[in-house]
Amino acid sequence: MIGVISYRLGAWLASVLPPSVKHGAAEAIGELNWLLRWHTRAVVAGNLNVIHQGRLSGRELDRSARRVILNFARAIALFLELPSLSWDDVRARADLSELEAAIDAVDGNSFVAVSGHIGPWELGGLCLARLGHEVHTVALDHPSPAVTRFYTEQREKIGLQAHRLNGSFARLKAAIDAGHCVALLIDRAYGKAHKRFTLFGVESEFPLGHLVLSVRCNVPVITGALVFDGPDRFRYVHGGTHRPDPSLGEKENLEALQERCLRDLEDIIRRYPEQWFQFRPLKRTESYGD
């Protein structure tokens, strides 16, 4: 109960407080988490060490890890604020040229947009919806049903249709068949359809649902991420647009597409390592949860 009250209070404050106060509050909460969550600090520093191949150390590594925590606080604060943001405000603050170009290149057809827990990813869903697409996604249940309902309400307010994991594939396929788009995060495994691949040289489990949708519905996969681009601005960074190869079978297509998607994510994360919110050790070998 305390958790959902905190979220609802945060959402209300985000809708009424001036920007300077909201930004200051988010930074203060991030600093508090940095100070108190020593285990998270260690995990983030270890992941950054893997991304940078050991080139960061000491104070430089600590500063980079601290910025990850502060950026995560910014992303959560923005998620709470999203329903109260006007589209004109978002357009004025976000460079969406690469996203619009990627969508134009698929000729207005259905597509699967994939990203990771990078930057303010929920804002990316809002942008897709405001650009005229009906957006479907999958949302994992929070341990608290009340918090799950709050998350669902927030996403519905910004135009996202979030489906529960159980039975979601049929709903997502129906959305694609109806000409809509699907947006998924693929840097952590969930559900039953996943397989081992490498990210930054570390073998881990990754989901396959986005790829099965692409192959069976014959639609492209668009990779990218919306990132913070300064104190109060955002930018969409395009990874690539990948289509199933008709000369390959389903299994071969899944593996080829996944390899391209993960390499795209690697490239984006290397460019914005302090905006990848991976709070589980990269060196773990079992499946990631959410």
Secondary structure, 3 states (H helix, E strand, C coil): CHHHHHHHHHHHHHHHCCHHHHHHHHHHHHHHHHHHCHHHHHHHHHHHHHHCCCCCCHHHHHHHHHHHHHHHHHHHHHHHHHHHCCHHHHHHHEECHHHHHHHHHCCCCCCEEEECCECCHHHHHHHHHHCCCCEEEEECCCCCHHHHHHHHHHHHHCCEEEEECCCHHHHHHHHHHCCCEEEEECCCCCCCCEEEEEECCEEEEEECHHHHHHHHHCCCEEEEEEEECCCCCEEEEEEEEECCCCCCCHHHHHHHHHHHHHHHHHHHHHHCHHHECCCCCCCCCCCCCC
